[in-house]
Amino acid sequence: MNIIINNSSMQPIYEQIVDQIKASILNGSLTEGAMLPSVRALSKDLSISALTVKKSYDALERAGFLTTVHGKGSFVTGINSNLAIEEQKRNLEKDLEEVLKRGLALGIESDELITLCTMILDSD
């Protein structure tokens, strides 16, 4: 598993791990039943605290992406299509929010942004 940590990012490290593992699951790089590295092994590989990795794995388990079996490890769960669609919608909302905030920071009014979005949607 290839996780890249950006220490200069404003995003917390545990969220970077969560996002990258989710992406690997959603794109099929990590399949159902695949075993993730142990908390200790991943923390050593990434040179970060084991608590940070544990926090990431816990968040992924709460979101339904992993199952942890005490003493055996953490495994990718089967992703149902509804979960995958919801995750993709959340990612899209995040991206759209960033773009809209950038537009507002440039001084573009809300109604202009809505008009722009409508024009883009109608151009298909």
N, C-alpha and C positions, 0 to 999 in steps of 0.2 A: 504494500500500500504506500502510495507516494503522497505525503501531506507536506505542503509548503507553508511555513509560518512566516508572515510578514510582520516583523517587530515594529515597523514604523506605521502600521495601520492603526486607525482609531478603533477598529473592531477588536473586541477581546479575543485572546488566543483560543479560549475554549469554543467560541462561536466560529472561529475560522476552521477549527477541527470539525465541528458539527456540520458546517456547510459543505466542506469538502467530502466528508464521508457520505452525507445525504446525496450529493451530486453523483458520487461513484455508484451508489445504490440505484438511483433513479436512471442513470445512463446504462446500467447493466454491467459495469465493471466489477461490482461486488454483487454476487448473486445470493439467493436464498440459501441459508445454511453455511455461508462462508464465515470462517472464524476470523475475528479481528485480532490484532496483536494484543497481548496482555497490557494492562495499564502500565505496569512497570517497564515493559519492553518499549512501548510507544513513547513513554516519557523520556527514556534514555535516548532513543533514536532522535527525538526532537529537542533534546536538552531543555526540557521544561519539567515543572513539578508534576508528580504523579496525581496530585489533587486536581490539577487542571484537566488532565486526561480523564480522570474519574468523573469530573463534572460534565465533560463532553459526552461520555458514554451514558451517563445517567439521563442527560437531556435527550439523547437519541432513543433511549429505551422508553422514556415518557412519551415521545412522539410516535412510537410504534415501529421504529426502524431496526431496533436491536432487541435481543433477548439475552439476558445474562444468567448463566447457570453457575451458581457458587461452586468454586473449585474447578470448573471446567473452562470458563471463558465467556466471551461475548460473541454472539452469532447474529448474522443478518436475518431478519424475519422476512417472510413473504410479503411483498408490498402489494396491497390491493390497489386496483386502479383508482378508486376514490381518494386514497391517501396520496397517490402520486399526483393526481390532478390538483388536489388542494395545495400540495407543496409547490407545484408549478405556478398556481395562482398567487400564492404568497410571494414567490420570487418576482413575479411580474408586477405585483403591487409595489414591492420595494423599489424595483427599477423605475416604475412610473413616478413614484413619489420623489425619487432623486431628480428626475428630469423636470418635474413640475417645480420643485424647490429651486432648481437652477434657473428656470425661466423667471420665477418671481424675483430671484436675486438680481437678474439682469434688468428688472424693472418692467417686465411684461405683466400686464394686468390679468387677473383671473379670467375675465370674459374673453380676452384675446387667446389665452391658452386653451380655453374650451373650444373656441372657434377653430383654432389650429388643429386640435384633436379631431374635431368633427370633419374638417377638410381632409385630414389624412385617412380617416375611416371611410369617408365617402369616395375617395379616389380609387378604390378597388373595384 
